[in-house]
Amino acid sequence: MPDADGWPAIADHGLIGDLRTAALVGTDGTIDWFCAPRFDSPSVFASILDRERGGAWKISPVGETVRTQQFYFPESAVLATRFLTQDGVVEVHDFMPVLEAGDQDHRQRIVRRVMAVRGSSTVRMRLDARPDYARASCTAEAVEHGVVLTGDGMRLGLSATSEVDIDGGVLTSDVELTEGQTALFVLEVLEEGDELPDADVDDTAALFEATLAFWRGWLSQSTYRGRWRETVNRSAITLKLLTHEPSGAIVAAATTSLPELIGGERNWDYRYVWMRDAGFSLYALLRLGFTEEAKSFMVWLSERLGEDKDHGLGPLRVLYDIDGNQPQDETTLDHLTGYRDSGPVRVGNAAVDQLQLDIYGELIDSVYLFNKYGDGISSDAWADVTRVVQWVCDNWDREDAGMWETRAGEQAHTTSRLMCWVAIERTIRMARQRGLPGDISAWSAVRDEIYERIMTKSWNADLKAFTQVEGGDALDAGLLLMPMVKFLSSADPKFLSTLDAIEDRLVVDSLVFRYDPKLSPDGLDGEEGTFSLCSFWYVEALTRAGRLEEARLALEKMFTYANHLGLYAEEVGATGDQLGNFPQAFTHLALISAAINLDRALDA
């Protein structure tokens, strides 16, 4: 529910989507974030970033609500928000219809079905669409079957089973429901010339059942049968919801500019595809048995590999838009206040202009995984890999911004060296496994040089730990990856002592900070919360170190930091609140990996 200043908590939301875009639905019945027709399109509803100007679509009972509850229909992305009032119980069922994979006739709709479960209630609907990040408003025109909203090139149609009033561009409707009655509101994204269909309860019931069937059929492909099946399944569905099916791309999060610190400036646009996520995405999808999604994402990644461009930062960019192009320049939307007045609100992401060498490791590791567990890479893809890895061999010792995309200048980051080692090592493995052509001798020499560099320059004998940068004394949670990427044995004394040091400096209970900004300034004001991705990496590091009971307890504790639906934002604040963009794919990918590997270790 909203806090004292009227803002909903970031965690007080569910996610619905149609594999093209997504919407956040608050526990108060408000859709306060929705971009159309794609994740990276300008918003239509953005009141999560500005309660007054952002635009929203709210459905809730009139009068006092005693409490609300929110849940997903089992094994689906169909969301229910239940209102318990003095007079009765009302449920709002929200979903975006998805009828089949690769549907060529897909229509983008948000369906909101309101049902009186017990007693009687008056329900109020208010829709205020503000296109182009609330820089535009809509004009409304009554048409057969409903109302058409037009603004900034956007056409939306609202059909309803009740009378809709028009006040400027704002639509409202009050409907009285008694037990067993249903009201229906359907918002459709219309192309020029499209007519608005009627809102039909029977047709919508069929859409509801078909969408449930789609999600349950898709989830039935999962091969996971472990201890945390419900939690892993929810993470898999969330990952699928963040997938742009037409392209195969997976965005990092559904939102922009939800702050990592309330009142701070750590607000970023995550509605893009990060190369860093590639290996983890492929790993999670393949380990769960979702081979079609892995193939689609691999096609998307292969197209980036094959572009053979030099951006001044190497052959690949840190991030891309859904189509594989450079995102728009990072700009601020000064007319929006930001979540809980935490400006600036940003669109675009300047990290695209950074050198981050670790992305080559994550990318080539994903190719290696697909080659190992999937159909295998093509000869063209192999040629692209060898070209990229040669660039890595020539450039691995450059200073860069690091995997955490700091804005404090370039340094010799250990994780960047580590992942360059991964890029070369995985290329050597593929060449040997399949007898593919390449200069294995030269690659091996560079691989070994990187290994020696890390072992000598990044090891701090006084701390008995590997450090964030060469010759430094600050730690980095990214170093937990060392055994996961096979750089060191999980029983290596140097890794175990690094794990001990990270626990001492960066771990608070089960929660893990990426680094300490006081020891390694990142160019930004303020502190940040613990990073949930790193917390799941910590679980996996404990697992690989053989500390299984501690790993299991840490994992169970991390589950308690999820929201009521099992969703995670990017970070957890000092008081346990979710912070940052929501939900974050990377966190859910790390959860899947941690659960799978701990299950396997416990069963061994």
C-alpha positions as CSV (number, residue, x, y, z in Angstrom):
1,M,0.0,0.0,0.0
2,P,1.1,3.6,-0.4
3,D,3.4,5.1,2.2
4,A,2.8,8.2,4.2
5,D,3.6,10.5,1.3
6,G,1.4,8.6,-1.1
7,W,4.0,6.6,-3.1
8,P,3.7,2.9,-3.5
9,A,6.7,0.8,-2.5
10,I,8.6,-0.5,-5.5
11,A,8.0,-4.0,-4.2
12,D,4.2,-3.4,-4.1
13,H,3.8,-4.3,-7.8
14,G,3.2,-7.3,-10.0
15,L,4.4,-7.6,-13.6
16,I,2.2,-8.5,-16.6
17,G,3.3,-8.6,-20.2
18,D,2.8,-10.0,-23.7
19,L,6.5,-10.8,-24.7
20,R,6.8,-7.4,-26.3
21,T,6.3,-5.0,-23.4
22,A,5.2,-5.1,-19.8
23,A,3.2,-3.2,-17.2
24,L,3.5,-2.8,-13.4
25,V,0.3,-3.2,-11.4
26,G,0.3,-1.9,-7.9
27,T,-1.4,-3.6,-4.9
28,D,-3.8,-0.6,-5.0
29,G,-5.0,-1.6,-8.4
30,T,-3.0,1.1,-10.3
31,I,-1.1,0.4,-13.5
32,D,1.6,3.0,-13.0
33,W,4.1,2.0,-15.6
34,F,3.5,0.9,-19.2
35,C,5.4,1.5,-22.4
36,A,3.9,0.7,-25.8
37,P,4.4,-1.0,-28.1
38,R,7.8,-2.1,-26.8
39,F,9.8,-2.2,-23.6
40,D,11.9,0.7,-24.8
41,S,9.1,2.8,-26.2
42,P,8.1,6.0,-24.4
43,S,5.7,5.4,-21.5
44,V,1.9,5.7,-21.6
45,F,1.5,5.4,-17.8
46,A,4.4,6.6,-15.7
47,S,3.0,7.7,-12.3
48,I,5.6,5.6,-10.6
49,L,8.0,8.3,-11.7
50,D,5.6,11.3,-11.1
51,R,2.4,10.8,-9.2
52,E,0.8,14.0,-10.6
53,R,2.0,14.2,-14.2
54,G,3.0,10.6,-15.1
55,G,-0.4,9.1,-16.0
56,A,-2.0,6.0,-14.6
57,W,-4.9,3.6,-14.9
58,K,-6.6,2.7,-11.6
59,I,-9.4,0.3,-10.7
60,S,-10.4,0.0,-7.1
61,P,-13.5,-0.1,-4.9
62,V,-15.0,3.2,-3.8
63,G,-14.6,3.8,0.0
64,E,-12.3,2.3,2.5
65,T,-10.4,-0.9,1.7
66,V,-9.5,-2.9,4.7
67,R,-6.6,-4.6,3.0
68,T,-5.4,-5.8,-0.3
69,Q,-3.8,-9.1,-1.5
70,Q,-2.1,-9.9,-4.8
71,F,-1.2,-13.2,-6.4
72,Y,-0.6,-14.8,-9.7
73,F,-2.8,-17.5,-11.0
74,P,-0.7,-20.7,-10.6
75,E,2.1,-21.2,-13.2
76,S,1.1,-18.1,-15.1
77,A,1.6,-14.4,-15.6
78,V,-2.1,-13.6,-15.0
79,L,-2.3,-11.4,-11.9
80,A,-5.1,-11.0,-9.4
81,T,-5.4,-8.0,-7.0
82,R,-8.0,-8.6,-4.3
83,F,-9.7,-5.8,-2.3
84,L,-11.3,-6.6,1.0
85,T,-13.8,-3.9,2.0
86,Q,-16.4,-3.5,4.7
87,D,-19.1,-4.4,2.1
88,G,-17.5,-7.3,0.2
89,V,-14.5,-8.7,-1.7
90,V,-13.5,-7.6,-5.2
91,E,-10.9,-9.0,-7.4
92,V,-9.2,-7.4,-10.4
93,H,-7.7,-9.8,-12.9
94,D,-5.0,-8.2,-15.0
95,F,-3.2,-9.8,-18.0
96,M,-1.9,-9.1,-21.5
97,P,-3.2,-11.9,-23.8
98,V,-0.6,-14.2,-25.3
99,L,-2.3,-16.9,-27.3
100,E,0.6,-18.8,-28.9
101,A,4.3,-18.6,-29.5
102,G,5.2,-16.4,-32.4
103,D,1.7,-15.2,-33.0
104,Q,1.7,-13.3,-36.2
105,D,-1.8,-11.9,-35.5
106,H,-0.9,-10.7,-32.0
107,R,-2.9,-7.7,-30.7
108,Q,-1.5,-5.7,-27.8
109,R,-4.1,-5.5,-25.0
110,I,-4.3,-5.0,-21.3
111,V,-7.3,-6.8,-20.0
112,R,-8.7,-5.8,-16.6
113,R,-11.6,-8.1,-15.4
114,V,-13.3,-6.9,-12.2
115,M,-15.3,-9.5,-10.2
116,A,-17.4,-9.2,-7.1
117,V,-16.4,-12.3,-5.1
118,R,-18.5,-11.6,-2.0
119,G,-21.0,-9.0,-1.0
120,S,-21.5,-5.9,-3.2
121,S,-19.2,-3.0,-4.1
122,T,-19.0,0.1,-6.2
123,V,-15.8,0.0,-8.3
124,R,-14.3,3.1,-9.8
125,M,-12.1,3.1,-13.0
126,R,-10.0,6.1,-13.9
127,L,-7.7,6.1,-16.9
128,D,-5.4,9.0,-17.6
129,A,-3.0,8.2,-20.5
130,R,0.1,10.5,-20.9
131,P,2.1,9.4,-23.9
132,D,5.8,10.2,-24.6
133,Y,6.9,10.1,-20.9
134,A,4.0,12.4,-20.0
135,R,5.1,15.1,-22.3
136,A,1.8,14.7,-24.2
137,S,-1.8,14.2,-23.3
138,C,-4.6,12.5,-25.1
139,T,-7.8,13.6,-26.7
140,A,-10.7,11.2,-26.3
141,E,-13.4,10.4,-28.8
142,A,-16.5,8.2,-28.2
143,V,-16.8,5.5,-30.9
144,E,-18.9,2.4,-31.3
145,H,-17.9,-0.1,-28.5
146,G,-15.9,2.5,-26.4
147,V,-13.5,5.4,-26.5
148,V,-10.4,6.1,-28.7
149,L,-7.5,8.0,-27.2
150,T,-5.1,9.8,-29.5
151,G,-1.9,11.6,-28.5
152,D,1.6,12.0,-29.8
153,G,1.1,9.5,-32.6
154,M,-0.3,6.9,-30.1
155,R,-3.8,5.4,-30.6
156,L,-5.4,3.6,-27.7
157,G,-8.9,2.1,-27.5
158,L,-10.8,1.4,-24.3
159,S,-13.8,-0.9,-24.5
160,A,-15.9,-1.6,-21.4
161,T,-19.0,-3.3,-20.3
162,S,-20.1,-0.2,-18.3
163,E,-20.6,3.4,-19.4
164,V,-17.4,5.4,-19.6
165,D,-17.4,9.2,-19.0
166,I,-15.0,11.5,-20.8
167,D,-13.5,14.6,-19.2
168,G,-10.9,16.0,-21.6
169,G,-8.6,13.0,-22.1
170,V,-9.4,11.3,-18.8
171,L,-11.8,8.4,-18.7
172,T,-13.8,7.3,-15.7
173,S,-16.5,4.8,-14.9
174,D,-18.3,3.8,-11.7
175,V,-19.9,0.4,-11.7
176,E,-21.9,-1.4,-9.0
177,L,-21.3,-5.1,-8.7
178,T,-23.1,-7.6,-6.6
179,E,-21.7,-11.1,-5.8
180,G,-21.0,-13.0,-9.0
181,Q,-21.1,-10.0,-11.3
182,T,-18.3,-9.0,-13.6
183,A,-17.2,-5.7,-15.2
184,L,-14.6,-5.6,-18.0
185,F,-12.2,-3.0,-19.3
186,V,-9.9,-3.7,-22.2
187,L,-7.2,-1.2,-23.4
188,E,-5.8,-2.0,-26.9
189,V,-2.9,-0.4,-28.7
190,L,-4.4,0.5,-32.1
191,E,-2.7,1.0,-35.5
192,E,-4.0,3.7,-37.8
193,G,-7.3,2.6,-39.2
194,D,-8.0,-0.2,-36.7
195,E,-11.5,-0.3,-35.3
196,L,-12.1,-0.9,-31.6
197,P,-13.7,-4.3,-30.8
198,D,-16.5,-4.7,-28.3
199,A,-15.7,-5.7,-24.7
200,D,-17.3,-9.1,-24.5
201,V,-17.3,-11.1,-21.2
202,D,-17.4,-14.5,-22.9
203,D,-14.7,-13.6,-25.4
204,T,-12.5,-12.3,-22.6
205,A,-13.1,-15.4,-20.6
206,A,-11.8,-17.4,-23.6
207,L,-8.7,-15.0,-23.8
208,F,-8.2,-15.6,-20.1
209,E,-8.2,-19.3,-20.4
210,A,-6.0,-19.3,-23.6
211,T,-3.4,-17.1,-21.8
212,L,-3.4,-19.3,-18.8
213,A,-2.9,-22.3,-21.1
214,F,0.0,-20.6,-22.9
215,W,1.9,-19.9,-19.8
216,R,1.3,-23.3,-18.3
217,G,2.2,-25.0,-21.5
218,W,5.4,-23.0,-21.7
219,L,6.4,-23.7,-18.1
220,S,5.7,-27.4,-18.5
221,Q,8.9,-27.5,-20.6
222,S,11.0,-26.7,-17.5
223,T,13.2,-29.6,-16.4
224,Y,13.7,-28.3,-12.9
225,R,12.3,-30.6,-10.2
226,G,14.3,-29.4,-7.2
227,R,13.5,-28.2,-3.8
228,W,12.5,-24.6,-4.7
229,R,10.3,-25.4,-7.7
230,E,7.7,-22.7,-7.2
231,T,10.4,-20.0,-6.7
232,V,12.5,-21.1,-9.6
233,N,9.3,-21.2,-11.8
234,R,8.4,-17.7,-10.9
235,S,11.9,-16.5,-11.8
236,A,11.6,-18.4,-15.1
237,I,8.2,-16.7,-15.9
238,T,9.7,-13.3,-15.0
239,L,12.6,-13.9,-17.3
240,K,10.2,-14.8,-20.1
241,L,8.2,-11.7,-19.4
242,L,11.3,-9.7,-20.0
243,T,11.9,-11.3,-23.4
244,H,11.0,-9.5,-26.6
245,E,9.8,-12.5,-28.5
246,P,10.0,-11.0,-32.1
247,S,13.7,-10.4,-31.7
248,G,14.8,-12.9,-29.1
249,A,16.3,-10.1,-27.0
250,I,16.0,-10.1,-23.2
251,V,15.9,-6.7,-21.5
252,A,17.6,-6.1,-18.1
253,A,14.5,-4.7,-16.5
254,A,11.0,-3.4,-17.4
255,T,11.6,0.1,-16.0
256,T,13.8,3.1,-16.0
257,S,15.1,5.4,-13.2
258,L,13.7,3.6,-10.2
259,P,16.4,4.7,-7.7
260,E,19.1,2.6,-6.1
261,L,19.0,5.2,-3.2
262,I,15.9,7.2,-2.3
263,G,16.8,10.8,-2.9
264,G,20.0,9.9,-4.8
265,E,21.2,10.1,-8.4
266,R,21.7,6.4,-9.1
267,N,18.8,6.1,-11.5
268,W,19.4,4.3,-14.8
269,D,17.4,3.1,-17.8
270,Y,17.5,-0.7,-17.9
271,R,15.1,-1.4,-20.8
272,Y,18.0,-2.6,-23.0
273,V,20.0,-5.7,-23.6
274,W,23.3,-6.0,-21.8
275,M,26.0,-8.3,-23.2
276,R,26.9,-9.1,-19.6
277,D,23.5,-10.8,-19.1
278,A,24.0,-13.0,-22.2
279,G,26.0,-15.9,-20.6
280,F,23.8,-16.0,-17.5
281,S,20.6,-15.9,-19.7
282,L,21.8,-18.7,-21.9
283,Y,22.9,-20.8,-18.9
284,A,19.6,-20.4,-17.1
285,L,17.5,-21.1,-20.2
286,L,19.5,-24.1,-21.2
287,R,19.6,-25.6,-17.7
288,L,15.8,-25.2,-17.3
289,G,15.2,-26.8,-20.7
290,F,13.9,-23.7,-22.6
291,T,15.9,-24.4,-25.7
292,E,13.8,-22.4,-28.1
293,E,14.3,-19.2,-26.1
294,A,18.0,-20.0,-25.9
295,K,18.1,-20.4,-29.7
296,S,16.3,-17.1,-30.3
297,F,18.6,-15.3,-28.0
298,M,21.6,-16.9,-29.6
299,V,20.5,-15.7,-33.0
300,W,20.3,-12.2,-31.6
301,L,23.7,-12.5,-30.0
302,S,25.2,-14.0,-33.2
303,E,24.0,-11.0,-35.2
304,R,25.9,-8.7,-32.8
305,L,29.0,-10.8,-33.2
306,G,28.8,-10.7,-36.9
307,E,28.6,-7.0,-37.3
308,D,32.3,-6.6,-37.5
309,K,32.2,-2.9,-36.4
310,D,34.8,-1.0,-34.4
311,H,33.0,1.4,-32.1
312,G,36.2,2.8,-30.8
313,L,35.6,0.5,-27.9
314,G,36.1,-2.8,-29.6
315,P,33.9,-4.9,-31.8
316,L,31.0,-5.0,-29.3
317,R,29.0,-2.5,-27.3
318,V,28.2,-3.0,-23.6
319,L,24.5,-2.7,-24.4
320,Y,22.1,-2.6,-27.3
321,D,18.5,-1.8,-27.9
322,I,16.0,-4.5,-28.7
323,D,16.8,-4.4,-32.4
324,G,20.6,-4.6,-31.7
325,N,21.2,-0.9,-32.4
326,Q,22.9,1.7,-30.2
327,P,20.3,3.1,-27.7
328,Q,19.4,6.7,-27.8
329,D,21.7,9.1,-26.0
330,E,21.2,9.3,-22.3
331,T,19.0,12.3,-21.5
332,T,17.1,13.5,-18.5
333,L,13.3,14.1,-18.3
334,D,13.3,17.2,-16.1
335,H,9.5,17.5,-16.2
336,L,9.2,14.3,-14.1
337,T,10.0,14.3,-10.4
338,G,11.3,10.8,-10.2
339,Y,10.1,8.0,-7.8
340,R,9.6,9.6,-4.4
341,D,11.3,12.7,-5.8
342,S,14.5,10.9,-6.6
343,G,15.6,12.6,-9.8
344,P,16.9,12.6,-12.4
345,V,14.6,10.5,-14.6
346,R,16.8,9.2,-17.4
347,V,16.1,7.6,-20.7
348,G,19.0,6.0,-22.7
349,N,22.1,4.8,-20.9
350,A,25.5,6.5,-21.3
351,A,27.2,3.2,-20.3
352,V,27.0,2.3,-24.0
353,D,30.0,4.6,-24.5
354,Q,32.1,2.8,-21.9
355,L,34.8,0.2,-22.4
356,Q,33.9,-2.8,-20.3
357,L,36.2,-5.7,-21.2
358,D,34.3,-8.3,-19.2
359,I,31.5,-8.4,-21.7
360,Y,33.6,-10.5,-24.1
361,G,33.9,-13.2,-21.5
362,E,30.2,-13.3,-20.8
363,L,29.4,-13.3,-24.5
364,I,31.8,-16.0,-25.6
365,D,30.9,-18.1,-22.6
366,S,27.3,-18.0,-23.8
367,V,28.4,-19.2,-27.2
368,Y,30.4,-22.0,-25.5
369,L,27.4,-23.0,-23.5
370,F,25.1,-23.1,-26.5
371,N,27.7,-25.0,-28.4
372,K,27.9,-27.5,-25.6
373,Y,24.2,-27.9,-24.6
374,G,22.4,-26.6,-27.8
375,D,22.6,-27.3,-31.5
376,G,26.2,-26.1,-31.9
377,I,27.5,-22.9,-33.6
378,S,27.8,-22.4,-37.3
379,S,31.0,-22.0,-39.2
380,D,30.1,-18.3,-39.7
381,A,29.6,-17.9,-36.0
382,W,33.0,-19.5,-35.3
383,A,34.7,-17.1,-37.7
384,D,33.1,-14.2,-35.8
385,V,34.2,-15.7,-32.4
386,T,37.8,-16.0,-33.6
387,R,37.8,-12.5,-34.9
388,V,36.5,-11.1,-31.6
389,V,38.8,-13.2,-29.4
390,Q,41.8,-11.9,-31.4
391,W,40.7,-8.4,-30.4
392,V,40.5,-9.6,-26.8
393,C,44.0,-11.0,-27.1
394,D,45.3,-7.7,-28.3
395,N,43.4,-5.5,-25.8
396,W,42.8,-7.4,-22.6
397,D,45.3,-5.3,-20.5
398,R,43.6,-2.0,-21.1
399,E,42.0,-0.1,-18.3
400,D,38.2,0.0,-18.4
401,A,35.0,1.0,-16.5
402,G,34.5,-2.5,-15.1
403,M,31.4,-4.6,-14.8
404,W,29.7,-2.3,-12.4
405,E,29.8,0.6,-14.9
406,T,31.3,3.1,-12.5
407,R,31.7,6.7,-13.7
408,A,34.9,7.4,-11.8
409,G,37.3,6.8,-14.7
410,E,39.0,3.7,-16.1
411,Q,41.1,1.3,-14.0
412,A,42.6,-2.1,-14.3
413,H,39.7,-4.1,-13.0
414,T,40.3,-7.7,-11.9
415,T,36.9,-9.0,-13.1
416,S,37.7,-7.5,-16.5
417,R,40.9,-9.5,-16.7
418,L,39.1,-12.5,-15.3
419,M,36.4,-12.4,-18.0
420,C,39.0,-11.8,-20.8
421,W,40.6,-15.0,-19.6
422,V,37.2,-16.7,-19.9
423,A,36.7,-15.5,-23.4
424,I,40.0,-17.0,-24.6
425,E,39.7,-20.2,-22.5
426,R,36.2,-21.0,-23.8
427,T,37.4,-20.3,-27.4
428,I,40.2,-22.8,-26.9
429,R,37.7,-25.4,-25.5
430,M,35.4,-25.1,-28.4
431,A,38.3,-25.4,-30.9
432,R,39.5,-28.6,-29.2
433,Q,36.1,-30.1,-28.7
434,R,35.0,-29.8,-32.3
435,G,38.3,-29.6,-34.1
436,L,37.6,-26.1,-35.2
437,P,40.4,-24.1,-36.8
438,G,42.3,-21.4,-34.8
439,D,45.7,-20.5,-33.4
440,I,45.3,-22.4,-30.2
441,S,49.0,-21.9,-29.3
442,A,48.8,-18.1,-29.5
443,W,45.5,-18.0,-27.6
444,S,46.9,-20.3,-24.9
445,A,49.9,-18.0,-24.4
446,V,47.7,-15.0,-23.9
447,R,45.4,-16.9,-21.6
448,D,48.3,-17.9,-19.4
449,E,49.6,-14.4,-19.4
450,I,46.3,-13.1,-18.1
451,Y,46.3,-15.9,-15.4
452,E,49.7,-14.9,-14.2
453,R,48.8,-11.2,-14.2
454,I,45.7,-11.8,-12.0
455,M,47.6,-14.1,-9.6
456,T,50.4,-11.6,-9.2
457,K,49.0,-8.1,-9.7
458,S,45.5,-8.6,-8.3
459,W,46.5,-10.6,-5.2
460,N,46.9,-8.7,-2.0
461,A,49.0,-10.7,0.4
462,D,48.2,-8.5,3.4
463,L,44.4,-8.9,2.8
464,K,44.8,-12.5,1.7
465,A,42.4,-11.7,-1.1
466,F,42.1,-10.8,-4.7
467,T,41.2,-7.1,-5.0
468,Q,38.9,-5.0,-7.2
469,V,41.7,-3.5,-9.2
470,E,45.4,-4.3,-9.7
471,G,47.5,-3.2,-6.8
472,G,44.4,-2.1,-4.8
473,D,43.0,-2.9,-1.4
474,A,39.3,-2.7,-2.0
475,L,37.2,-5.9,-2.6
476,D,34.7,-6.7,-5.3
477,A,31.8,-9.2,-5.1
478,G,32.4,-10.0,-8.8
479,L,35.4,-12.0,-7.5
480,L,32.9,-14.6,-6.3
481,L,32.7,-15.7,-9.9
482,M,36.2,-17.1,-9.9
483,P,35.3,-20.8,-9.3
484,M,32.0,-20.4,-11.2
485,V,33.9,-19.6,-14.4
486,K,36.6,-22.3,-13.7
487,F,39.4,-19.8,-13.1
488,L,40.2,-21.3,-9.7
489,S,39.1,-24.4,-7.9
490,S,36.5,-23.8,-5.3
491,A,38.9,-25.4,-2.9
492,D,41.8,-23.2,-3.8
493,P,43.1,-21.5,-0.6
494,K,43.4,-18.1,-2.4
495,F,39.7,-18.3,-3.3
496,L,38.6,-19.4,0.1
497,S,40.5,-16.6,1.8
498,T,39.0,-14.1,-0.7
499,L,35.6,-15.5,0.2
500,D,36.4,-14.9,3.8
501,A,37.5,-11.4,3.1
502,I,34.3,-10.6,1.1
503,E,32.2,-12.0,4.0
504,D,34.1,-9.8,6.4
505,R,33.8,-6.6,4.4
506,L,30.9,-6.8,1.9
507,V,28.4,-9.3,3.4
508,V,25.7,-8.3,5.9
509,D,23.8,-11.5,6.9
510,S,23.0,-13.0,3.5
511,L,23.1,-9.7,1.7
512,V,26.1,-8.6,-0.4
513,F,27.4,-5.2,-1.5
514,R,29.1,-5.1,-4.9
515,Y,31.9,-3.0,-3.4
516,D,32.5,-0.3,-0.9
517,P,32.2,3.2,-2.5
518,K,34.2,4.7,0.3
519,L,37.2,2.6,-0.5
520,S,36.7,2.6,-4.3
521,P,34.8,5.8,-5.3
522,D,32.5,5.2,-8.3
523,G,32.0,8.9,-9.3
524,L,28.4,9.1,-7.8
525,D,27.1,10.7,-4.6
526,G,25.5,8.6,-1.9
527,E,25.6,5.0,-0.9
528,E,23.8,2.1,-2.5
529,G,22.0,-1.0,-1.2
530,T,23.1,-4.6,-1.3
531,F,23.1,-6.0,-4.8
532,S,20.7,-9.0,-5.0
533,L,22.6,-10.6,-7.9
534,C,25.7,-10.7,-5.8
535,S,23.8,-12.2,-2.9
536,F,22.9,-15.1,-5.1
537,W,26.5,-15.3,-6.3
538,Y,27.4,-15.6,-2.6
539,V,25.0,-18.6,-2.2
540,E,26.7,-20.3,-5.2
541,A,30.2,-19.5,-3.9
542,L,29.3,-21.1,-0.5
543,T,27.9,-24.1,-2.4
544,R,31.0,-24.6,-4.4
545,A,33.2,-24.1,-1.3
546,G,31.3,-27.1,0.3
547,R,29.5,-24.9,3.0
548,L,26.2,-26.3,2.0
549,E,24.2,-25.6,5.2
550,E,25.3,-22.0,5.2
551,A,24.5,-21.8,1.5
552,R,21.0,-23.2,2.1
553,L,20.3,-20.8,4.9
554,A,21.6,-17.8,2.8
555,L,19.4,-18.8,0.0
556,E,16.3,-19.2,2.2
557,K,17.0,-15.8,3.7
558,M,17.3,-14.3,0.2
559,F,13.9,-15.7,-0.6
560,T,12.4,-13.6,2.2
561,Y,13.6,-10.4,0.5
562,A,11.5,-11.1,-2.6
563,N,8.2,-9.2,-2.8
564,H,4.9,-10.9,-2.1
565,L,4.9,-12.4,-5.7
566,G,8.5,-13.7,-5.6
567,L,9.9,-10.7,-7.7
568,Y,13.1,-8.9,-7.1
569,A,14.3,-5.4,-7.9
570,E,18.0,-4.7,-8.3
571,E,19.0,-4.0,-4.7
572,V,17.8,-4.4,-1.1
573,G,18.1,-1.3,1.1
574,A,19.2,-1.0,4.7
575,T,15.6,-1.6,5.9
576,G,15.0,-4.5,3.6
577,D,13.1,-2.5,1.0
578,Q,13.5,-3.2,-2.7
579,L,15.4,-0.6,-4.6
580,G,16.3,0.0,-8.3
581,N,14.7,-1.1,-11.5
582,F,12.0,-3.8,-11.1
583,P,11.9,-6.6,-11.7
584,Q,15.6,-7.2,-12.7
585,A,16.4,-10.1,-15.0
586,F,19.9,-10.5,-13.7
587,T,18.7,-11.2,-10.1
588,H,16.3,-13.9,-11.3
589,L,18.9,-15.5,-13.5
590,A,21.3,-15.7,-10.5
591,L,18.5,-17.1,-8.3
592,I,18.0,-19.9,-10.9
593,S,21.7,-20.7,-11.1
594,A,22.1,-20.7,-7.3
595,A,19.1,-23.0,-6.7
596,I,20.1,-25.5,-9.4
597,N,23.7,-25.8,-8.2
598,L,22.8,-26.0,-4.5
599,D,20.2,-28.6,-5.3
600,R,22.8,-30.7,-7.2
601,A,25.3,-30.4,-4.3
602,L,22.7,-31.4,-1.7
603,D,21.7,-34.4,-3.7
604,A,25.3,-35.5,-4.4
